[in-house]
Amino acid sequence: MKTLTKALAAISLMTGMAAGTQGQTEPFKVGVCYDLSKAYTFATPQVAQAAQDLAKLINMKGGIGGEPVEVIVRDHGNEPQRGIECYSKLSREGVFVFDTLSTPVSLAVLPRAMEDENILMQSLVGRGDAVDGTVFDWVYPIGPTYWGQAANDVAYIKQLHDGDMSDVKVGFVYFDYPFGQEPIEILGTLSEKEGFELQLYPVPLPGSDQAGVWSKVRREKPDHVIVWMLGGAHVVASKEMKRNGIPMEKYISVNWLNEVDIANIGNEAAIGIKRGTNVVGGQDVALYQEIMTELYDKGQGSGPMEKTQDVFYNTGLAMYSIMFEAARRAAETDGLPITAKSYKAALETLEDYDANGLMAPITVTADDHGGGGKTRIEMWDGKAWVPQTDWIAEYTDVVWEVVKKSSSKYEQ
Amino acid sequence: MFYRLSGVHHANYVSDSRIFKVPADRNLAAFILLLGLAAPFIIPSLYLNSYMLPWLIWTAAALGLNLVTGWAGQLHLGYAAVMAVGAYSAIHAARFGVPWEFALIIGGLMSSVIGSLFAFAALRVKGLYLALTTLAMQFVMDWVLTHSPMISGGSHASLQSPTLALLGQDITSDTGYYYVAFGWCVLVTIFMLNLKRCGLGRALVAVREKDFAAAILGVNSFYYKILAFATSSFIAGVSGALLVATFFFLAAPEQFSVAVSIQVLAMVIVGGLGSIIGSYFGVALILLVPGLVNGLVVSISEGLGMQVNIETLAHIPNAVYGALIVVILLIEPLGLGKLYGNIRDYLMVWPFDQFKK
């Protein structure tokens, strides 16, 4: 009977007939409006699971400022309209920190977050120029932009060629829509600056047919191929590369390449493949180990174990470590309850924060909401990812030029 | 009892072609209109802003598609592309400094021109071939949007919409946005109600039923098809522009992708081809039910204290929603509008028809 009344109460609450009960002390809540059913499912379950695990861990240790934290995970199916619905609903329930992990939804929510002065975290998705804190006051795309990531890839290639790129050919294989097209401008600028030759290879969506692209790559022989694709498209690419006799070492992927893709390519076949990343992959991370001993060994994990053995789980841990660290600092300096203003101020105190060796150190300032955009290149050796560079953020002047040019259009 | 028919006689054509032949229908419509006007004062802002407003704008858009698909019988799979033309033209015009009233009309006209230009080519074929040609239009538009920064705006192809202002009044409040959407939806609904009972509407129906038979009767089917495309494109364009101006605040290609085209078509089909009230129901089902079911499933699982995996939780609503569509179409293939019609017919002379049995 009790469960029945509970369920009935929940239903009436849901239909808006009953007003939500307001607790006296509001816990710190993060609105996690994710696409758990459509296009982004290659990463969202892992990230959401990391968020839940991290919240559990923090609550086991007494929460933030003595209050438990809460992550509210909702599905928006990658539809802007449902993302807005999720945002509007949660913001009325007192949530002021949001993450969407979906570019279309992030774009749609952004104007509202700016208007309502709510914090929109949009690591790795959404418009890249939002790192410009002077224009986008309330948006924090902490982590690298695609522009910065591409620039770091070029810096790595330059390093491989001892600083002389005059006779280097760099291919750029990309999904032919805004996600993939974004780095083109910066690669063009850098190619003029460094004197390397840039070759563009657009891949039509959804990337399941790449035969033409890679035979063209074979004919034109670029020395390196920077790849802006997702999920299964990596597997297709690797097969085509093999068919065309292109060595895996040439492949430098955007950060969206995970262990599932490696398994699909084949552990052996994938040897030599490289990716840019802003988090440390693998299980040899202090925070990961702590979650294992505190939660998973006791059977209290928020999901299946195998989902944690994925770089996107670490990405999730990194994203939410930042969010909770900022909340902790806000509670410390301005006390409870945490407000959007105190939270924003706390975010901007983060300096060389790397969540105990989990990710590239970030420094968030009022001007730079991206945290510096450091990444590194890793190479798959058949068992693990081997770092090829330190955490680097190169050509920042060129990147910021593009950022400023783009962000100046927002206010018009 | 509910529909008093006594004293309702139609002695001439004018009386017989009224919009509401039964007073009860008219009263119901007036009541709903009043409810709609009073909505900002009785509905919490969350529901007004994230459910009612998109519902009304999408209903206006679905009515436009219903004109070409339900009335004129031409399958259209590129409707979102036409909406995109309107949205982008209107925003660019507004950014250029054109007052919003004219920007919206420019958006509508641009859609109309491009929509009917395409129809000129597409209407040389019929049926499924036409459907495929309109689908091609959608892909052309997708490609244009993702490949021309001039049109689609800067970073990640997103174009910020300037603040909506109508009749010299800046519109920034939830209530304001709602009334704009409400006004547009009412306007389109009145147009559609009248379309039913004028020569154009009858011509369209004739074309739908058999275009060469219509031609024999002196109805120029090609002309009327183009007219249907142009009119529905105009409605699509203004709806698309309003959708961005009052709801999204910025335009991005994903908002007008092929999936959206199919969604609008689903709204029209689930609602009922050629049914106005059905469009309202269809939009509610396709647009709002996924979110509502999602919330419901989450609340139930929380209320019962179940630890459900977040992914399972995300997929249950999709399954429920899919099943709902199948069940509705099984119960009444003519859609939700017909379902409403059945109930209305049953109650028309209730309880007196019971005596017959």
Boltz contact constraints between the chains, C-beta under 6 A:
constraints:
  - contact:
      token1: [A, 3]
      token2: [B, 304]
      max_distance: 6.0
  - contact:
      token1: [A, 6]
      token2: [B, 303]
      max_distance: 6.0
  - contact:
      token1: [A, 7]
      token2: [B, 300]
      max_distance: 6.0
  - contact:
      token1: [A, 7]
      token2: [B, 303]
      max_distance: 6.0
  - contact:
      token1: [A, 7]
      token2: [B, 304]
      max_distance: 6.0
  - contact:
      token1: [A, 10]
      token2: [B, 299]
      max_distance: 6.0
  - contact:
      token1: [A, 10]
      token2: [B, 300]
      max_distance: 6.0
  - contact:
      token1: [A, 10]
      token2: [B, 303]
      max_distance: 6.0
  - contact:
      token1: [A, 14]
      token2: [B, 295]
      max_distance: 6.0
  - contact:
      token1: [A, 14]
      token2: [B, 296]
      max_distance: 6.0
  - contact:
      token1: [A, 14]
      token2: [B, 299]
      max_distance: 6.0
  - contact:
      token1: [A, 16]
      token2: [B, 44]
      max_distance: 6.0
  - contact:
      token1: [A, 16]
      token2: [B, 47]
      max_distance: 6.0
  - contact:
      token1: [A, 36]
      token2: [B, 311]
      max_distance: 6.0
  - contact:
      token1: [A, 36]
      token2: [B, 314]
      max_distance: 6.0
  - contact:
      token1: [A, 37]
      token2: [B, 314]
      max_distance: 6.0
  - contact:
      token1: [A, 37]
      token2: [B, 315]
      max_distance: 6.0
  - contact:
      token1: [A, 37]
      token2: [B, 318]
      max_distance: 6.0
  - contact:
      token1: [A, 45]
      token2: [B, 311]
      max_distance: 6.0
  - contact:
      token1: [A, 48]
      token2: [B, 310]
      max_distance: 6.0
  - contact:
      token1: [A, 73]
      token2: [B, 310]
      max_distance: 6.0
  - contact:
      token1: [A, 75]
      token2: [B, 294]
      max_distance: 6.0
  - contact:
      token1: [A, 75]
      token2: [B, 314]
      max_distance: 6.0
  - contact:
      token1: [A, 80]
      token2: [B, 255]
      max_distance: 6.0
  - contact:
      token1: [A, 81]
      token2: [B, 54]
      max_distance: 6.0
  - contact:
      token1: [A, 82]
      token2: [B, 291]
      max_distance: 6.0
  - contact:
      token1: [A, 84]
      token2: [B, 50]
      max_distance: 6.0
  - contact:
      token1: [A, 85]
      token2: [B, 50]
      max_distance: 6.0
  - contact:
      token1: [A, 85]
      token2: [B, 291]
      max_distance: 6.0
  - contact:
      token1: [A, 88]
      token2: [B, 46]
      max_distance: 6.0
  - contact:
      token1: [A, 88]
      token2: [B, 49]
      max_distance: 6.0
  - contact:
      token1: [A, 88]
      token2: [B, 50]
      max_distance: 6.0
  - contact:
      token1: [A, 89]
      token2: [B, 46]
      max_distance: 6.0
  - contact:
      token1: [A, 92]
      token2: [B, 46]
      max_distance: 6.0
  - contact:
      token1: [A, 104]
      token2: [B, 254]
      max_distance: 6.0
  - contact:
      token1: [A, 107]
      token2: [B, 158]
      max_distance: 6.0
  - contact:
      token1: [A, 107]
      token2: [B, 252]
      max_distance: 6.0
  - contact:
      token1: [A, 108]
      token2: [B, 248]
      max_distance: 6.0
  - contact:
      token1: [A, 111]
      token2: [B, 249]
      max_distance: 6.0
  - contact:
      token1: [A, 111]
      token2: [B, 250]
      max_distance: 6.0
  - contact:
      token1: [A, 127]
      token2: [B, 155]
      max_distance: 6.0
  - contact:
      token1: [A, 127]
      token2: [B, 156]
      max_distance: 6.0
  - contact:
      token1: [A, 128]
      token2: [B, 155]
      max_distance: 6.0
  - contact:
      token1: [A, 129]
      token2: [B, 155]
      max_distance: 6.0
  - contact:
      token1: [A, 177]
      token2: [B, 146]
      max_distance: 6.0
  - contact:
      token1: [A, 178]
      token2: [B, 156]
      max_distance: 6.0
  - contact:
      token1: [A, 178]
      token2: [B, 157]
      max_distance: 6.0
  - contact:
      token1: [A, 303]
      token2: [B, 309]
      max_distance: 6.0
  - contact:
      token1: [A, 406]
      token2: [B, 154]
      max_distance: 6.0
  - contact:
      token1: [A, 406]
      token2: [B, 155]
      max_distance: 6.0
  - contact:
      token1: [A, 409]
      token2: [B, 154]
      max_distance: 6.0
  - contact:
      token1: [A, 410]
      token2: [B, 160]
      max_distance: 6.0
